[in-house]
Amino acid sequence: MDTLFWRLKDENLLPRKYFEVDFPMIVARKIHNIKSKPPLSKPIMESHSGDSLLIDSHSLDSSRYSIVGADLRSSSDLEEKLRKHSLDTHLPTLLVAECVLVYMTPQQSASLLKWAASTFPVAMVINYEQVNMRDRFGQIMIENLQRRHCNLAGVELCSSLDSQRERLLGSGWDNAHAVDMMKVYSFLPQADVKRIEALEFLDEKELFEQLMQHYCICWASKDSSNLGLANIDF
């Protein structure tokens, strides 16, 4: 269960509206959890204004939170469902994908990214997934996943940081950046690093570093309102 909406509400950082998209079967389970657990349902009700919530087996829509069951491989179906839940494409929009695009073919992920770039005039997309997958460590990761019948259909685009950037630029985004997670880890405040590492003894530091070098964060933006999105960097 992704708890970002609830954490943002607790910190008084909610956007105008928060949308969550997943496969219909997954969304049905999430809606069941929300309905049956007051700590999840109460914040949605507290932030809601207007009439009663719109809810069915594969979607829930309030004034500040919406969860939609959709297949990201069909941009037209996705857009129809989001607009039904009052998506305003003219507002600055942040799109976040966490190990999502790698499970789509390059053609499917390109179609989704092109749709987003053409739909939102002021937007940023953040993508977290694998990188450097052509080296031996990356191949071992792929083989381990294949043994679990987990196919990374888009892994060819995860060959390097450059391939990640090029994918975004080739899909209509104005600028793109990418850094591996080891780089991100090095940017963390040292006090936080010491606190985290003290929680559990790290005896395989080399393995940890290899793993961090095989995941990355990529981000790209379009900024017709000149909000300075292109200047956001580590």
Buried (B, 14 or more C-beta within 10 A) or exposed (E): EEEEBBEBBEEEEBEEBBBBBBEEEBBBEBBEEBEEEEEBBEBBEEBBEEEEBEBEEBBBBBBBBBBBBBBBBBBEEBBEBBEEBEBEBEEBBBBBBEEBBBBBBBEBBBBBBBBBBEBBBBBBBBBBBBBBBBBEBBEEBBEEBEEEEEEBBBBEBBBBBEBBBBBBEEBBBBBBBBBBBBBBEEEEEEEEEEEEEEEEEEEEEEEBEBBBBBBBBBBBBBBEEEEEBBEBEE
